Amino acid sequence: MEMQRSKKFREIEERRAQQVDSLMQQAMQHRKDGDYSAAINVLRQVIVIDPRNQPARWLMDILEDQHQYRRARETRRQFYKRSREALEDI
């Protein structure tokens, strides 16, 4: 009985590890493609499955910072564009 439980537990852990590995690969591909939002969403799934997964948490923090930086840079670019257009109309 104990051996069956132990075997079942190992199987569950192996499936969980495989799922985490697969999701981490997906997150890395999204990152490589520049789709930070998708990568962050996948990393959130990893953390739900494995809350102690430090690489996923670390990568998610970095990607959130990069995503926020990109959005701020785009906002600044739009501001400068509109400012130039407004000054040209004067």
Backbone as ProteinMPNN parsed JSONL, in Angstrom:
{"seq_chain_A": "MEMQRSKKFREIEERRAQQVDSLMQQAMQHRKDGDYSAAINVLRQVIVIDPRNQPARWLMDILEDQHQYRRARETRRQFYKRSREALEDI", "coords_chain_A": {"N_chain_A": [[0.824, -1.194, 0.0], [1.863, 1.271, 0.878], [3.954, 1.51, -0.947], [2.553, 1.796, -3.315], [1.327, 4.265, -2.934], [3.599, 5.847, -2.747], [4.673, 5.478, -5.3], [2.615, 6.578, -6.853], [2.706, 9.211, -5.943], [5.265, 9.98, -6.888], [4.786, 9.817, -9.64], [2.893, 11.844, -9.965], [4.434, 14.052, -9.203], [6.377, 13.973, -11.223], [4.814, 14.485, -13.508], [3.955, 17.044, -12.877], [6.405, 18.403, -12.829], [7.124, 18.111, -15.525], [5.081, 19.563, -16.718], [5.596, 22.114, -15.69], [8.146, 22.553, -16.827], [7.451, 22.58, -19.55], [5.747, 24.822, -19.626], [7.566, 26.806, -18.84], [9.274, 26.794, -21.036], [7.483, 27.723, -22.962], [7.03, 30.298, -21.947], [9.588, 31.395, -22.233], [9.791, 31.372, -25.002], [7.757, 33.17, -25.712], [8.866, 35.438, -24.556], [11.18, 35.694, -26.107], [9.967, 36.26, -28.529], [9.078, 38.747, -27.965], [6.654, 39.143, -26.783], [5.677, 40.078, -24.053], [3.475, 40.206, -22.319], [2.089, 37.785, -22.763], [4.084, 36.005, -21.965], [4.317, 36.639, -19.25], [1.769, 35.893, -18.356], [1.907, 33.107, -18.748], [3.964, 32.497, -16.968], [2.698, 33.083, -14.592], [0.957, 30.941, -14.475], [2.809, 28.914, -14.04], [3.662, 29.564, -11.468], [1.335, 29.157, -10.032], [1.149, 26.399, -10.187], [3.595, 25.673, -9.071], [4.436, 27.232, -6.459], [6.876, 27.844, -5.256], [8.744, 28.187, -7.204], [11.454, 29.729, -7.968], [12.975, 30.644, -10.272], [10.877, 31.188, -12.103], [9.461, 33.202, -10.77], [11.448, 35.168, -10.604], [11.977, 35.672, -13.343], [9.45, 36.567, -14.109], [9.259, 38.97, -12.643], [11.295, 40.455, -13.898], [10.329, 40.56, -16.546], [7.915, 41.919, -16.16], [8.909, 44.42, -15.38], [10.311, 45.111, -17.749], [8.19, 45.152, -19.555], [6.642, 47.223, -18.523], [8.471, 49.301, -18.859], [8.648, 49.377, -21.675], [6.026, 50.163, -22.302], [5.989, 52.704, -21.115], [7.955, 53.963, -22.629], [6.742, 53.934, -25.148], [4.533, 55.56, -24.617], [5.85, 57.96, -24.103], [6.989, 58.393, -26.639], [4.687, 58.773, -28.188], [3.747, 61.105, -26.968], [5.795, 62.976, -27.629], [5.525, 62.936, -30.403], [2.933, 63.972, -30.772], [3.329, 66.452, -29.616], [5.194, 67.617, -31.383], [3.58, 67.693, -33.687], [1.616, 69.473, -32.821], [3.146, 71.79, -32.462], [3.941, 72.258, -35.061], [1.623, 73.114, -36.181], [1.388, 75.658, -35.315]], "CA_chain_A": [[0.0, 0.0, 0.0], [2.761, 2.424, 0.968], [4.7, 1.589, -2.199], [1.636, 2.323, -4.327], [1.204, 5.698, -2.677], [4.878, 6.454, -3.097], [4.761, 5.461, -6.761], [1.625, 7.548, -7.334], [3.241, 10.532, -5.624], [6.355, 10.239, -7.839], [4.177, 10.056, -10.951], [2.29, 13.181, -9.915], [5.54, 15.01, -9.193], [6.987, 13.967, -12.554], [3.895, 15.197, -14.414], [4.001, 18.46, -12.507], [7.691, 18.923, -13.299], [7.049, 18.2, -16.985], [4.187, 20.671, -17.046], [6.332, 23.341, -15.386], [9.175, 22.701, -17.861], [6.781, 22.965, -20.792], [5.292, 26.204, -19.484], [8.746, 27.676, -18.834], [9.708, 26.905, -22.432], [6.525, 28.623, -23.62], [7.3, 31.658, -21.472], [10.829, 31.849, -22.854], [9.515, 31.639, -26.421], [7.017, 34.436, -25.756], [9.846, 36.49, -24.262], [12.021, 35.814, -27.301], [9.128, 36.892, -29.551], [8.751, 40.099, -27.527], [5.285, 39.171, -26.256], [5.881, 40.014, -22.611], [2.206, 39.925, -21.632], [1.843, 36.342, -22.838], [5.094, 35.343, -21.134], [3.941, 36.867, -17.85], [0.604, 35.046, -18.07], [2.37, 31.721, -18.637], [4.72, 32.391, -15.714], [1.71, 33.037, -13.502], [0.497, 29.552, -14.417], [3.886, 28.142, -13.41], [3.667, 29.867, -10.036], [0.168, 28.487, -9.447], [1.501, 24.983, -10.075], [4.759, 25.534, -8.195], [4.622, 28.546, -5.844], [8.262, 28.064, -4.827], [9.609, 28.214, -8.38], [12.144, 31.018, -7.963], [13.272, 31.151, -11.62], [9.659, 31.75, -12.701], [9.193, 34.475, -10.092], [12.501, 36.094, -11.005], [11.738, 36.044, -14.734], [8.223, 37.355, -14.162], [9.6, 40.317, -12.177], [12.066, 41.121, -14.951], [9.453, 40.831, -17.689], [6.973, 42.979, -15.785], [9.663, 45.671, -15.466], [10.562, 45.406, -19.156], [6.901, 45.481, -20.172], [6.288, 48.562, -18.054], [9.399, 50.224, -19.51], [8.218, 49.51, -23.078], [4.799, 50.972, -22.347], [6.361, 54.086, -20.806], [8.687, 54.471, -23.79], [5.751, 54.177, -26.205], [3.764, 56.736, -24.202], [6.725, 59.116, -24.327], [7.105, 58.577, -28.084], [3.419, 59.366, -28.629], [3.709, 62.475, -26.455], [6.686, 63.79, -28.458], [4.934, 63.023, -31.739], [1.81, 64.916, -30.714], [3.887, 67.777, -29.332], [5.736, 68.117, -32.652], [2.452, 68.012, -34.563], [0.972, 70.68, -32.301], [4.032, 72.922, -32.726], [3.941, 72.503, -36.502], [0.376, 73.804, -36.509], [1.447, 77.049, -34.818]], "C_chain_A": [[0.871, 1.262, 0.0], [3.545, 2.604, -0.33], [3.827, 2.16, -3.312], [1.463, 3.831, -4.174], [2.466, 6.432, -3.086], [5.043, 6.546, -4.614], [3.822, 6.511, -7.359], [2.126, 8.978, -7.108], [4.352, 10.909, -6.602], [5.807, 10.554, -9.225], [3.564, 11.456, -11.025], [3.374, 14.245, -9.967], [6.215, 15.103, -10.559], [6.118, 14.718, -13.557], [3.926, 16.696, -14.144], [5.285, 19.1, -13.01], [7.697, 19.075, -14.817], [6.179, 19.379, -17.413], [4.887, 22.01, -16.805], [7.402, 23.587, -16.448], [8.564, 23.176, -19.175], [6.327, 24.425, -20.741], [6.465, 27.182, -19.475], [9.277, 27.855, -20.256], [8.782, 27.837, -23.212], [6.798, 30.073, -23.234], [8.557, 32.218, -22.128], [10.615, 32.158, -24.336], [8.743, 32.948, -26.58], [7.96, 35.607, -25.503], [10.703, 36.754, -25.489], [11.265, 36.533, -28.421], [8.751, 38.331, -29.191], [7.341, 40.247, -26.987], [5.338, 38.991, -24.737], [4.597, 39.698, -21.854], [1.906, 38.431, -21.621], [2.827, 35.585, -21.958], [4.739, 35.466, -19.657], [2.749, 35.995, -17.471], [1.0, 33.581, -17.912], [3.135, 31.529, -17.332], [3.788, 32.382, -14.503], [1.155, 31.625, -13.347], [1.54, 28.671, -13.732], [3.837, 28.334, -11.899], [2.452, 29.265, -9.333], [0.488, 27.011, -9.216], [2.604, 24.772, -9.049], [5.085, 26.89, -7.566], [6.058, 28.855, -5.417], [9.245, 28.137, -5.998], [10.245, 29.599, -8.506], [12.516, 31.51, -9.361], [12.048, 31.778, -12.296], [9.331, 33.104, -12.075], [10.188, 35.549, -10.528], [12.252, 36.6, -12.426], [10.479, 36.898, -14.861], [8.484, 38.791, -13.705], [10.335, 41.101, -13.259], [11.161, 41.498, -16.121], [8.418, 41.905, -17.378], [7.657, 44.338, -15.859], [9.903, 46.07, -16.919], [9.278, 45.826, -19.863], [6.477, 46.901, -19.784], [7.187, 49.607, -18.718], [8.999, 50.447, -20.964], [6.97, 50.375, -23.199], [5.112, 52.441, -22.077], [7.09, 54.72, -21.991], [7.723, 54.791, -24.935], [4.901, 55.403, -25.874], [4.569, 58.0, -24.451], [6.842, 59.423, -25.822], [5.846, 59.242, -28.64], [3.306, 60.824, -28.185], [4.568, 63.392, -27.317], [6.12, 63.977, -29.864], [3.805, 64.05, -31.752], [2.29, 66.334, -30.427], [4.444, 68.395, -30.605], [4.612, 68.529, -33.598], [1.761, 69.299, -34.122], [1.826, 71.906, -32.595], [4.081, 73.256, -34.213], [2.698, 73.273, -36.927], [0.396, 75.274, -36.099], [2.022, 77.944, -35.879]], "O_chain_A": [[0.644, 2.191, -0.774], [3.775, 3.734, -0.763], [4.307, 2.919, -4.154], [1.454, 4.573, -5.157], [2.411, 7.501, -3.695], [5.494, 7.563, -5.14], [4.205, 7.244, -8.27], [1.985, 9.841, -7.975], [4.382, 12.036, -7.096], [6.304, 11.451, -9.906], [3.705, 12.156, -12.027], [3.247, 15.231, -10.694], [6.582, 16.192, -11.0], [6.626, 15.496, -14.364], [3.923, 17.508, -15.069], [5.264, 20.204, -13.553], [8.219, 20.06, -15.34], [6.509, 20.099, -18.356], [4.782, 22.927, -17.619], [7.549, 24.713, -16.921], [9.1, 24.069, -19.831], [6.506, 25.17, -21.705], [6.367, 28.27, -20.043], [9.684, 28.955, -20.632], [9.24, 28.641, -24.024], [6.797, 30.964, -24.084], [8.586, 33.38, -22.532], [11.197, 33.106, -24.862], [9.037, 33.742, -27.473], [7.863, 36.644, -26.159], [10.925, 37.905, -25.864], [11.85, 37.316, -29.169], [8.176, 39.049, -30.009], [6.882, 41.366, -26.756], [5.079, 37.908, -24.211], [4.635, 38.99, -20.847], [1.515, 37.877, -20.594], [2.448, 34.63, -21.28], [4.853, 34.498, -18.905], [2.723, 35.419, -16.383], [0.482, 32.891, -17.035], [2.973, 30.509, -16.663], [4.08, 31.732, -13.5], [0.912, 31.164, -12.232], [1.198, 27.792, -12.941], [3.958, 27.371, -11.142], [2.534, 28.903, -8.16], [0.141, 26.446, -8.178], [2.566, 23.827, -8.26], [5.926, 27.622, -8.088], [6.409, 30.021, -5.238], [10.457, 28.149, -5.785], [9.655, 30.518, -9.073], [12.384, 32.706, -9.624], [12.174, 32.791, -12.985], [8.965, 34.044, -12.781], [9.811, 36.692, -10.787], [12.307, 37.802, -12.684], [10.452, 37.85, -15.641], [7.979, 39.732, -14.317], [10.033, 42.269, -13.505], [11.22, 42.619, -16.625], [8.084, 42.713, -18.245], [7.067, 45.304, -16.342], [9.72, 47.232, -17.283], [9.285, 46.75, -20.676], [6.012, 47.673, -20.622], [6.715, 50.68, -19.097], [9.009, 51.583, -21.439], [6.871, 51.217, -24.092], [4.563, 53.325, -22.734], [6.86, 55.886, -22.313], [7.878, 55.808, -25.612], [4.585, 56.196, -26.762], [4.04, 58.995, -24.948], [6.8, 60.587, -26.222], [5.927, 60.159, -29.458], [2.826, 61.673, -28.935], [4.121, 64.473, -27.7], [6.229, 65.059, -30.442], [3.737, 64.896, -32.644], [1.724, 67.302, -30.935], [4.197, 69.569, -30.882], [4.68, 69.581, -34.233], [1.369, 70.116, -34.955], [1.289, 72.958, -32.942], [4.245, 74.42, -34.581], [2.72, 74.0, -37.92], [-0.48, 76.043, -36.492], [2.156, 79.149, -35.664]]}, "name": "protein", "num_of_chains": 1, "seq": "MEMQRSKKFREIEERRAQQVDSLMQQAMQHRKDGDYSAAINVLRQVIVIDPRNQPARWLMDILEDQHQYRRARETRRQFYKRSREALEDI"}
